[in-house]
Amino acid sequence: MAANFSHVCLTEKQQMMNGTPLEYNLQRYVYPAIALFGILGNVLNLTVLLNKSMRSRANTFLATLAFADIIFLSLLFPNILANYSFFTFNYYFRYFYFHTKVHLISLANWCSAVAIW
């Protein structure tokens, strides 16, 4: 399949994976901070909620929520990395990203649904 597109030359602007400058700045600066703080906070929640003295039915549900949130935020990292030029113009990352993006987003939607229930 790569042979079909070997003679196509795209500009750097055409290869960018985002649209507006606002979207670019959000995905480059705000989303990584939210993901890192979210993962860190949920790991701290898990360490507290899974303590033997904290075992209860409600805390088990809260621990499941924290685990689903960690998976959800982790599945967003390829979308976040796609906004950095090192990854944007890397052939292997683009190949992986475009072949798995739909599956990662669908898994992220499932994790989001688990967190809501």
PyMOL commands that place a pseudoatom at each C-alpha (Angstrom):
pseudoatom trace, name=CA, resn=MET, resi=1, chain=A, elem=C, hetatm=0, pos=[0.000, 0.000, 0.000]
pseudoatom trace, name=CA, resn=ALA, resi=2, chain=A, elem=C, hetatm=0, pos=[2.882, 2.384, 0.700]
pseudoatom trace, name=CA, resn=ALA, resi=3, chain=A, elem=C, hetatm=0, pos=[4.011, 1.954, -2.906]
pseudoatom trace, name=CA, resn=ASN, resi=4, chain=A, elem=C, hetatm=0, pos=[0.799, 3.627, -4.079]
pseudoatom trace, name=CA, resn=PHE, resi=5, chain=A, elem=C, hetatm=0, pos=[1.682, 6.844, -2.287]
pseudoatom trace, name=CA, resn=SER, resi=6, chain=A, elem=C, hetatm=0, pos=[5.450, 6.945, -2.709]
pseudoatom trace, name=CA, resn=HIS, resi=7, chain=A, elem=C, hetatm=0, pos=[5.305, 9.726, -5.313]
pseudoatom trace, name=CA, resn=VAL, resi=8, chain=A, elem=C, hetatm=0, pos=[2.967, 12.033, -3.394]
pseudoatom trace, name=CA, resn=CYS, resi=9, chain=A, elem=C, hetatm=0, pos=[4.610, 15.137, -1.943]
pseudoatom trace, name=CA, resn=LEU, resi=10, chain=A, elem=C, hetatm=0, pos=[2.731, 16.936, 0.805]
pseudoatom trace, name=CA, resn=THR, resi=11, chain=A, elem=C, hetatm=0, pos=[3.670, 20.201, 2.431]
pseudoatom trace, name=CA, resn=GLU, resi=12, chain=A, elem=C, hetatm=0, pos=[4.302, 20.325, 6.165]
pseudoatom trace, name=CA, resn=LYS, resi=13, chain=A, elem=C, hetatm=0, pos=[0.974, 22.117, 6.646]
pseudoatom trace, name=CA, resn=GLN, resi=14, chain=A, elem=C, hetatm=0, pos=[-0.834, 19.292, 4.840]
pseudoatom trace, name=CA, resn=GLN, resi=15, chain=A, elem=C, hetatm=0, pos=[0.906, 16.730, 7.045]
pseudoatom trace, name=CA, resn=MET, resi=16, chain=A, elem=C, hetatm=0, pos=[-0.153, 18.415, 10.287]
pseudoatom trace, name=CA, resn=MET, resi=17, chain=A, elem=C, hetatm=0, pos=[-2.766, 16.433, 12.197]
pseudoatom trace, name=CA, resn=ASN, resi=18, chain=A, elem=C, hetatm=0, pos=[-4.792, 19.335, 13.570]
pseudoatom trace, name=CA, resn=GLY, resi=19, chain=A, elem=C, hetatm=0, pos=[-6.795, 22.201, 12.176]
pseudoatom trace, name=CA, resn=THR, resi=20, chain=A, elem=C, hetatm=0, pos=[-6.857, 25.609, 13.813]
pseudoatom trace, name=CA, resn=PRO, resi=21, chain=A, elem=C, hetatm=0, pos=[-4.141, 27.226, 15.959]
pseudoatom trace, name=CA, resn=LEU, resi=22, chain=A, elem=C, hetatm=0, pos=[-6.483, 27.001, 18.968]
pseudoatom trace, name=CA, resn=GLU, resi=23, chain=A, elem=C, hetatm=0, pos=[-6.853, 23.252, 18.468]
pseudoatom trace, name=CA, resn=TYR, resi=24, chain=A, elem=C, hetatm=0, pos=[-3.084, 22.965, 18.063]
pseudoatom trace, name=CA, resn=ASN, resi=25, chain=A, elem=C, hetatm=0, pos=[-2.376, 24.808, 21.322]
pseudoatom trace, name=CA, resn=LEU, resi=26, chain=A, elem=C, hetatm=0, pos=[-5.032, 22.901, 23.266]
pseudoatom trace, name=CA, resn=GLN, resi=27, chain=A, elem=C, hetatm=0, pos=[-3.746, 19.542, 22.098]
pseudoatom trace, name=CA, resn=ARG, resi=28, chain=A, elem=C, hetatm=0, pos=[-0.120, 20.496, 22.592]
pseudoatom trace, name=CA, resn=TYR, resi=29, chain=A, elem=C, hetatm=0, pos=[-0.240, 22.113, 26.045]
pseudoatom trace, name=CA, resn=VAL, resi=30, chain=A, elem=C, hetatm=0, pos=[-3.576, 21.671, 27.836]
pseudoatom trace, name=CA, resn=TYR, resi=31, chain=A, elem=C, hetatm=0, pos=[-4.469, 18.045, 27.025]
pseudoatom trace, name=CA, resn=PRO, resi=32, chain=A, elem=C, hetatm=0, pos=[-1.103, 16.579, 28.097]
pseudoatom trace, name=CA, resn=ALA, resi=33, chain=A, elem=C, hetatm=0, pos=[-1.340, 18.404, 31.432]
pseudoatom trace, name=CA, resn=ILE, resi=34, chain=A, elem=C, hetatm=0, pos=[-4.890, 17.140, 31.978]
pseudoatom trace, name=CA, resn=ALA, resi=35, chain=A, elem=C, hetatm=0, pos=[-3.868, 13.587, 31.070]
pseudoatom trace, name=CA, resn=LEU, resi=36, chain=A, elem=C, hetatm=0, pos=[-0.801, 13.567, 33.331]
pseudoatom trace, name=CA, resn=PHE, resi=37, chain=A, elem=C, hetatm=0, pos=[-2.600, 15.076, 36.319]
pseudoatom trace, name=CA, resn=GLY, resi=38, chain=A, elem=C, hetatm=0, pos=[-5.569, 12.766, 35.731]
pseudoatom trace, name=CA, resn=ILE, resi=39, chain=A, elem=C, hetatm=0, pos=[-3.421, 9.644, 35.626]
pseudoatom trace, name=CA, resn=LEU, resi=40, chain=A, elem=C, hetatm=0, pos=[-1.423, 10.751, 38.669]
pseudoatom trace, name=CA, resn=GLY, resi=41, chain=A, elem=C, hetatm=0, pos=[-4.569, 11.591, 40.649]
pseudoatom trace, name=CA, resn=ASN, resi=42, chain=A, elem=C, hetatm=0, pos=[-6.254, 8.305, 39.769]
pseudoatom trace, name=CA, resn=VAL, resi=43, chain=A, elem=C, hetatm=0, pos=[-3.151, 6.309, 40.711]
pseudoatom trace, name=CA, resn=LEU, resi=44, chain=A, elem=C, hetatm=0, pos=[-3.218, 8.055, 44.088]
pseudoatom trace, name=CA, resn=ASN, resi=45, chain=A, elem=C, hetatm=0, pos=[-6.932, 7.217, 44.383]
pseudoatom trace, name=CA, resn=LEU, resi=46, chain=A, elem=C, hetatm=0, pos=[-6.184, 3.573, 43.649]
pseudoatom trace, name=CA, resn=THR, resi=47, chain=A, elem=C, hetatm=0, pos=[-3.456, 3.418, 46.286]
pseudoatom trace, name=CA, resn=VAL, resi=48, chain=A, elem=C, hetatm=0, pos=[-5.878, 4.736, 48.904]
pseudoatom trace, name=CA, resn=LEU, resi=49, chain=A, elem=C, hetatm=0, pos=[-9.013, 2.871, 47.810]
pseudoatom trace, name=CA, resn=LEU, resi=50, chain=A, elem=C, hetatm=0, pos=[-7.311, -0.514, 47.468]
pseudoatom trace, name=CA, resn=ASN, resi=51, chain=A, elem=C, hetatm=0, pos=[-5.875, -0.369, 50.980]
pseudoatom trace, name=CA, resn=LYS, resi=52, chain=A, elem=C, hetatm=0, pos=[-7.144, -3.258, 53.124]
pseudoatom trace, name=CA, resn=SER, resi=53, chain=A, elem=C, hetatm=0, pos=[-8.684, -0.924, 55.693]
pseudoatom trace, name=CA, resn=MET, resi=54, chain=A, elem=C, hetatm=0, pos=[-10.658, 0.859, 52.943]
pseudoatom trace, name=CA, resn=ARG, resi=55, chain=A, elem=C, hetatm=0, pos=[-12.295, -2.237, 51.438]
pseudoatom trace, name=CA, resn=SER, resi=56, chain=A, elem=C, hetatm=0, pos=[-16.010, -1.735, 50.922]
pseudoatom trace, name=CA, resn=ARG, resi=57, chain=A, elem=C, hetatm=0, pos=[-18.466, -2.087, 48.073]
pseudoatom trace, name=CA, resn=ALA, resi=58, chain=A, elem=C, hetatm=0, pos=[-18.532, 1.671, 47.382]
pseudoatom trace, name=CA, resn=ASN, resi=59, chain=A, elem=C, hetatm=0, pos=[-14.738, 1.913, 47.362]
pseudoatom trace, name=CA, resn=THR, resi=60, chain=A, elem=C, hetatm=0, pos=[-14.551, -1.016, 44.949]
pseudoatom trace, name=CA, resn=PHE, resi=61, chain=A, elem=C, hetatm=0, pos=[-16.758, 0.909, 42.529]
pseudoatom trace, name=CA, resn=LEU, resi=62, chain=A, elem=C, hetatm=0, pos=[-14.646, 4.043, 43.003]
pseudoatom trace, name=CA, resn=ALA, resi=63, chain=A, elem=C, hetatm=0, pos=[-11.480, 2.028, 42.350]
pseudoatom trace, name=CA, resn=THR, resi=64, chain=A, elem=C, hetatm=0, pos=[-13.050, 0.661, 39.158]
pseudoatom trace, name=CA, resn=LEU, resi=65, chain=A, elem=C, hetatm=0, pos=[-13.878, 4.216, 38.128]
pseudoatom trace, name=CA, resn=ALA, resi=66, chain=A, elem=C, hetatm=0, pos=[-10.281, 5.316, 38.751]
pseudoatom trace, name=CA, resn=PHE, resi=67, chain=A, elem=C, hetatm=0, pos=[-8.957, 2.353, 36.760]
pseudoatom trace, name=CA, resn=ALA, resi=68, chain=A, elem=C, hetatm=0, pos=[-11.284, 3.109, 33.822]
pseudoatom trace, name=CA, resn=ASP, resi=69, chain=A, elem=C, hetatm=0, pos=[-10.180, 6.754, 33.900]
pseudoatom trace, name=CA, resn=ILE, resi=70, chain=A, elem=C, hetatm=0, pos=[-6.510, 5.734, 33.813]
pseudoatom trace, name=CA, resn=ILE, resi=71, chain=A, elem=C, hetatm=0, pos=[-7.125, 3.543, 30.775]
pseudoatom trace, name=CA, resn=PHE, resi=72, chain=A, elem=C, hetatm=0, pos=[-9.171, 6.300, 29.100]
pseudoatom trace, name=CA, resn=LEU, resi=73, chain=A, elem=C, hetatm=0, pos=[-6.444, 8.905, 29.601]
pseudoatom trace, name=CA, resn=SER, resi=74, chain=A, elem=C, hetatm=0, pos=[-3.729, 6.476, 28.497]
pseudoatom trace, name=CA, resn=LEU, resi=75, chain=A, elem=C, hetatm=0, pos=[-5.569, 5.732, 25.259]
pseudoatom trace, name=CA, resn=LEU, resi=76, chain=A, elem=C, hetatm=0, pos=[-5.522, 9.438, 24.410]
pseudoatom trace, name=CA, resn=PHE, resi=77, chain=A, elem=C, hetatm=0, pos=[-1.715, 9.656, 24.378]
pseudoatom trace, name=CA, resn=PRO, resi=78, chain=A, elem=C, hetatm=0, pos=[-1.302, 8.792, 20.665]
pseudoatom trace, name=CA, resn=ASN, resi=79, chain=A, elem=C, hetatm=0, pos=[-3.669, 11.688, 19.856]
pseudoatom trace, name=CA, resn=ILE, resi=80, chain=A, elem=C, hetatm=0, pos=[-1.620, 13.969, 22.097]
pseudoatom trace, name=CA, resn=LEU, resi=81, chain=A, elem=C, hetatm=0, pos=[1.711, 12.817, 20.638]
pseudoatom trace, name=CA, resn=ALA, resi=82, chain=A, elem=C, hetatm=0, pos=[0.463, 13.421, 17.094]
pseudoatom trace, name=CA, resn=ASN, resi=83, chain=A, elem=C, hetatm=0, pos=[0.731, 17.178, 17.712]
pseudoatom trace, name=CA, resn=TYR, resi=84, chain=A, elem=C, hetatm=0, pos=[4.488, 17.171, 18.242]
pseudoatom trace, name=CA, resn=SER, resi=85, chain=A, elem=C, hetatm=0, pos=[6.546, 17.516, 15.074]
pseudoatom trace, name=CA, resn=PHE, resi=86, chain=A, elem=C, hetatm=0, pos=[8.864, 14.647, 16.016]
pseudoatom trace, name=CA, resn=PHE, resi=87, chain=A, elem=C, hetatm=0, pos=[5.892, 12.289, 15.867]
pseudoatom trace, name=CA, resn=THR, resi=88, chain=A, elem=C, hetatm=0, pos=[3.879, 14.132, 13.212]
pseudoatom trace, name=CA, resn=PHE, resi=89, chain=A, elem=C, hetatm=0, pos=[6.531, 13.667, 10.526]
pseudoatom trace, name=CA, resn=ASN, resi=90, chain=A, elem=C, hetatm=0, pos=[7.710, 10.209, 11.634]
pseudoatom trace, name=CA, resn=TYR, resi=91, chain=A, elem=C, hetatm=0, pos=[6.632, 7.610, 9.080]
pseudoatom trace, name=CA, resn=TYR, resi=92, chain=A, elem=C, hetatm=0, pos=[6.342, 4.737, 11.558]
pseudoatom trace, name=CA, resn=PHE, resi=93, chain=A, elem=C, hetatm=0, pos=[4.297, 6.741, 14.053]
pseudoatom trace, name=CA, resn=ARG, resi=94, chain=A, elem=C, hetatm=0, pos=[1.955, 7.937, 11.308]
pseudoatom trace, name=CA, resn=TYR, resi=95, chain=A, elem=C, hetatm=0, pos=[1.549, 4.374, 10.066]
pseudoatom trace, name=CA, resn=PHE, resi=96, chain=A, elem=C, hetatm=0, pos=[0.748, 3.112, 13.587]
pseudoatom trace, name=CA, resn=TYR, resi=97, chain=A, elem=C, hetatm=0, pos=[-1.451, 6.126, 14.350]
pseudoatom trace, name=CA, resn=PHE, resi=98, chain=A, elem=C, hetatm=0, pos=[-3.595, 5.933, 11.232]
pseudoatom trace, name=CA, resn=HIS, resi=99, chain=A, elem=C, hetatm=0, pos=[-4.065, 2.163, 11.522]
pseudoatom trace, name=CA, resn=THR, resi=100, chain=A, elem=C, hetatm=0, pos=[-5.002, 2.179, 15.216]
pseudoatom trace, name=CA, resn=LYS, resi=101, chain=A, elem=C, hetatm=0, pos=[-6.688, 5.553, 15.738]
pseudoatom trace, name=CA, resn=VAL, resi=102, chain=A, elem=C, hetatm=0, pos=[-10.238, 4.280, 15.221]
pseudoatom trace, name=CA, resn=HIS, resi=103, chain=A, elem=C, hetatm=0, pos=[-9.690, 1.312, 17.535]
pseudoatom trace, name=CA, resn=LEU, resi=104, chain=A, elem=C, hetatm=0, pos=[-8.070, 3.411, 20.265]
pseudoatom trace, name=CA, resn=ILE, resi=105, chain=A, elem=C, hetatm=0, pos=[-10.887, 5.948, 20.166]
pseudoatom trace, name=CA, resn=SER, resi=106, chain=A, elem=C, hetatm=0, pos=[-13.516, 3.200, 20.344]
pseudoatom trace, name=CA, resn=LEU, resi=107, chain=A, elem=C, hetatm=0, pos=[-11.765, 1.675, 23.376]
pseudoatom trace, name=CA, resn=ALA, resi=108, chain=A, elem=C, hetatm=0, pos=[-11.567, 5.141, 24.930]
pseudoatom trace, name=CA, resn=ASN, resi=109, chain=A, elem=C, hetatm=0, pos=[-15.325, 5.526, 24.399]
pseudoatom trace, name=CA, resn=TRP, resi=110, chain=A, elem=C, hetatm=0, pos=[-15.923, 2.196, 26.147]
pseudoatom trace, name=CA, resn=CYS, resi=111, chain=A, elem=C, hetatm=0, pos=[-13.753, 3.268, 29.088]
pseudoatom trace, name=CA, resn=SER, resi=112, chain=A, elem=C, hetatm=0, pos=[-15.653, 6.534, 29.248]
pseudoatom trace, name=CA, resn=ALA, resi=113, chain=A, elem=C, hetatm=0, pos=[-18.935, 4.607, 29.300]
pseudoatom trace, name=CA, resn=VAL, resi=114, chain=A, elem=C, hetatm=0, pos=[-17.636, 2.370, 32.100]
pseudoatom trace, name=CA, resn=ALA, resi=115, chain=A, elem=C, hetatm=0, pos=[-16.686, 5.464, 34.085]
pseudoatom trace, name=CA, resn=ILE, resi=116, chain=A, elem=C, hetatm=0, pos=[-20.187, 6.892, 33.668]
pseudoatom trace, name=CA, resn=TRP, resi=117, chain=A, elem=C, hetatm=0, pos=[-21.950, 3.720, 34.790]
for i in range(1, 117): cmd.bond("trace and resi %d" % i, "trace and resi %d" % (i + 1))
show_as sticks, trace
zoom trace
